Amino acid sequence: MGRTVIVGDVHGCRGELEELLAKVGFVKGADRLVFVGDLVARGPDTHGVLALVRELRATSVRGNHEDKVLGMRASGGDGEHGRIAEALDRAEWRQLDAMPLWLDLPEHNLRVVHAGVVPGIRFDRTPPEAILKVRAADGRGGWTDAKSERPLWGELYTGPPHIVFGHNALSEPQLHKWATGIDTGCVYGRELTALVLDADEPMPRGRVAVRRRLVSVPARRKYHPTKR
């Protein structure tokens, strides 16, 4: 096994994803590629991103946008997610169905989720909706997806394991003691970011050490209005 490359929310930005993988020197068949979810929607090329992820035999946890599309398979829906659901082929549906809510990487002492965990609740009792959407928490089991609320859940969470997550797009990575957020808002015109770890390398401790493992490329343009 070579390196592990964990990529933040792509949201259909295939061009930026290809640039990021070239920048880190990703080697198919040697390196492992993992995504924090939200491969789909808001950006220019959902189908292209899904195809590239399959081609590279990558793994992705489920994001809230994949979950929304999956919920429209039987009942249908309006808007962008409804259009995506109508256009997915069998291979793409299988791909979304196969996405777990979390992925443990014990060789790195970390867990990959889309949005996060809820401090004050055991992980095995955490509501799936929270894993997909949490942004802030109160440390006593309460949580919210509201963008303006504080403190961020990562400020309160104490591991192990270290949590690597996306969902909450900020201009800089979130570098907490036990959690690292790598959604840097590519689809909003910012950057696409990856965490790169050597084979069997434990997740580094400390902001400086983690930042050295992060690699980013700029967005080609703003594809979706910024909500902050």
Buried (B, 14 or more C-beta within 10 A) or exposed (E): EEBBBBBBBBBBBBBBBBBBBEBBEBEEEEBBBBBBBBBBBBBBBBBBBBBBBEEBEBBBBBBBBBBBBBEBBEEEBEEBBBBBBEEBEEEBBEBBEEBEBBBEBEBBBBBBBBBBBBBBBEEEEBEEEBBBBBBBBBBEBEBBBEEEBEEBBBBBBEBEBBBBBBBBBBEBBBBBBBBBBBBBBBBBBBBBBBBBBEEEBEBBEEEEEBEEBBBBBEBEEEBBEEEE
